[in-house]
Amino acid sequence: MGARENDNRSEGLRFNGKDIQLAVKMLDKLEATIDIIYYLMENENQQAFVLMLLTAKDVDLNTLLDREKRETDILFEIDKEEPLYVMLCQDTKVDGGYRFAERLIRNIQLDKGSDIFCTELEVRATHYTPKQVILKLLETFAKSKLSNKSNEIVFRSLQ
């Protein structure tokens, strides 16, 4: 029996069934909020924002993130079992987002958390659709897990 068509593809990133289900959850929870942030960027002079996708085991991540976030940050629980969260940090650029992620990882480690994966995506302009932003965040996260970049901050910028 010959190889299936998918088996002959190059070894790039592929989303498995679980990844696609995760993408659907993220789109459901984040798309409208990013649309509103885009409106603020275009009409109210709001600056860039950062999306952080974070998971860790052996720690109450929801409580820790809720305690650390600013009033303008928006926390989304994506998957309770994983546990997987997205934090949208308004009016935040590369340096502020990176320092915030460093502090979060340090606090997770102090609480004896393990398997920490953190991906951040800075969005400086509104020419990407919310869907593109969300899927780029998930793609970057999947690549960081595939590369086993535990306890590291993987940061990308969309300009």
N, C-alpha and C positions, 0 to 999 in steps of 0.2 A: 504494500500500500504506500502511495506517495505521501510526501509531506503536505500538510495543510498549508494554504496560502499564507497564513499568519506566521507559520514556522520558518518561512523563507525570508522574512523581513530582517532588516539590519538590527543590530543590538541597541537601538535607541531606547528611550524611555517608553514603556507601555503602561497604560492604566489597566489593572486587572478589575474584576467585578467589584471588589471592595472599594477600590480607588474611585470608580465611577459613582458608586453609591455615595461616597464621601463628597464628591464633587457636586452631586445633586443637593445634598444637605447644605453645603456651603453656599451654593447659588441661592437656595431658598432663603437662607438666613441673612445673607450679606448684600445681595444685589440692590434692593431698595435703599438700604442705608448708604451704599456707595453713590447711588444716584443723588441722594440728598447732599452728600459731601461735595459731589461735583457741582451741584447748584451753588453751594456756598463758595466754592473755589472760583466759579465764573462770575458770580454776582455780588459777593460780599467780601472779596479780597482775602479769603481764607487761603493759607499757604498749603504746602505739601502735607500729605498724611502718610502714616506708616501702618501697614497691616502686619501683625505678628501672628504666626501660627505656631503653637507651642503644645508639646505633650511631655509628660513626665510620669513615672510610676513611683509608688510608695510614698506619696505625698498628697495632701488635700489641695490640689491645684486650684480648684474653684475659689476656695477661701483665700489662698495666698494671692491670687490674681486680683480678686475683689478688694483685698486690703491694700495692694500696691498701686492700683490704677488711680489716675487723676479723675477729677469730676468730668472732664471733657472726653475721657477715654470711654470706649464702648466695648463691653465684654460679651462675647458670644460663646455659648457652649455648643460645640459642633457634635461631639460624640461623648456621651457620659462613660461608656465602657472603656474607651481607648486610654485615658481621657484626653480629649483634644479640644483646644480653645483657640479662638481668634480674638485678638485685641486690636481695635481700630483706634489709633492715636492721632487725634486731630492736631493740626498746626505743629507737626513734628517733622524734622528733617533727619538725615542720616545720623549725625552725631548724637542727637537726643534719643533717637530710637535705639541706637546701638548701646548707649549707656544704660538705658532702661532695661534692655534685654540682659546686659551683664549683671545688673542688680537682681533681676528675677532669677537668673541661673544661680547666682551666689546664694540667694535665699532658699531656693529649692534644695541646693546641696547642703545647706545648714540644717534643713529639715529632713535630711537623709533621703531625699528623692533620688531616683536613678533613671536611667534611660531617657535623658533629657534631650529633646530635639527642638530647636528653635530656628524658624525661618522668618526673615523680615523682608518686606517689599515696600520700598519707598515709592510713592506715586506723586510726581511733580506736576503732571498735566492731565487734562481731561480727554485727550484724544484716543485713549484706550477705552473700550467698553467695560462696564463693570464685570461682565462675564470674562473678558480677557484678563483682567486684573486678578480675579479670583482663581481662574485656572492656572495662571502663571505662578501665583502663590502656592497652589497645591503641587504643581509640577516641580517647583524649586524644593519644596518640602520632601516630596517623594525621592528626588535625586539625593538630597542630604541623608535620608534614611538608607538609601541604597548604598551610598558611600560610607555609611556608618559614622557620620559626623556628630556623634553624641557629645553633649556638653560644649558644643560650638555654636556660634551664631552665624548662620548663613544669610548674608544680606545682599539683596539685589535692588537696583533702582530702575524705575521706568520713567523716562524723560519725555 
